[in-house]
C-alpha cells in the first residue's frame, strides 16, 4: 500500500519508503549537486575573467583627457561639494553649433563611487571596475538560469567572460562600459520577475532600465525590444504596463527634472541634431555603440531558442560549451598576452597612462605656482594632468593660458617648433625662453618654458 501523500508504509519488520518520497529525495539531491557545481564553476569563471584582464593591465589601460579625465573632474567636484546633480558629463562624440547632449547623473555617481573607493587613483579605480564586472557573472548566471535554463545561462557566461569585444571594454572607466557591466543586474531582475511574478520586481526592473539609459542614450533601442518582449510577446497586462512606465520614469527622473528646470535644453538640442543630422560633427570611434545592444540581442536569441537549447543532450552540450570556451579563450589570450606598445584606444602611438603619470610627477616636483600645462599630442587642455593636480590640491588658474608665467608643453621628442602650433595654449605664450626638457619616453618629451616680459 502506498500512501497518496507519499510517506512510509509500516510493515511487520521494516519501513518501506513510498515512490513519491524517493523521487523527491532524488531530485533534491540532484539539485544540491548541481548547485555545488554551479558555485564552483561560477568562481572559476570569475577567476578567469579577472586573470585574463589582469595580464598587461597597465599597458592596455585607457584613461585619457577628452572624456575620462573630464568625467573624473566632475566626480571629484561632486564628492567635495556634496551636492546632488541632475545631469552628467557631456557627450563629446556629437557637436553642432556649440550645443551638446549630456548624459544622466548616473555616470558621475558611478565615477565618484569607484574613484572614491580607490583614493582617486584612475588605475586602481579601473581595476576595481574590472573586478566588479567579473563578479557580475553571478547575477548574470542566475538571471539567465531563471529566464532560459542552465545551459543557455552557461553560454551567456562564456560569452560575457571570454568574447574579446567584451574583454576589451571591461578594463577601463567609460559610460558605455558601465552600462554593459550593469546589464547583468537587469538580467537577474528579469529572471527573478519571471520566477516570482511580483509587481515590485517588475517596477525595479524598469527603473533599472532607466538608470542604464542614463549611461548611453542609444540604449533606447534595447529598451524598445525589451518592451516588445514583455507587452507583445509575453502579453503582460495594463497593470504591468503602468508599472513599467512608472519605473522607467523614476529611473530617468533626474533628466526629467533637468529638462523642466532648463527649458527642455536636451530635447531642443536633440531635435536640432535630428534636423541637421548631415551637418553634425562626429568624433571618436563608434565601436562601443554595439556593446550593450549585442548583449541584449544575444539574450533575446537565447530566450527565443531556450526550448531547443535545453533539449541538447548533456554530453553534446559539454563538448559544445568546451569548444566555444576554448575558441573564445584563444582569441582573448592573443589580445591580452601580447604586451602592447600603445594603450587601447590611445590617440597617439606609443602613449599610455604611465607616460601621463610620469609627466605629472615631473610637474608636481617642480613646485611652481603660476603655471599651466598643455599636451599638444592629443589634448591641448591636458585634462588628465589637471585632474591629478586638482586631486592633489595643487592650486593654479586652470583656464589661464594668456597670463601664466610658466608653461609645460608635451610634444614629440626632438621637435624644435613645439611652440609653433596653432593652438592658443602656446600661440599666446610669447616671448618665452626654454628652461628645461624631460624625456617622457623614446618618442615624447615635455618642455618647461617661461614667459618673458616685454621691454
Protein Blocks (a to p, Z undefined) as FASTA:
>chain_A
ZZfkopadddfkbccddfklmmmmmmmmmmmmmmmmmmmmmmmmmmmmmmmmmgoklmmp
ccdfklmmmmmmmmmmmmmnopacfbdcddfkbccehiacdddfklmmmmmmmmmmnoop
aklmmmmmmmmmmmmmmmmmmmmmmmnojklmmmmmmmmmmmmklmmmmmbccfklmmmm
mmmmmmmmmmmmmmnopaklmmmmmmmmmmmmmmomklmmmmmmmmmmmmmmnopafklm
mmmmmmmmmmmmmmmmmmmmnoommmmmmmmmmmmmmmpccedjfklmmmmmmmmmmmmm
mmmmmmmmmmpcfklmmmmmmmmmmmmmmmmmmmmmpccfbdghiabghiafklmmmmmm
mmmmnopabdcdddfklomnommlmmmmmmnopacdfkbcklpmbdcddddehiaklmmc
fbfklmmmccdddfbdcdfblmbccddddddddZZ
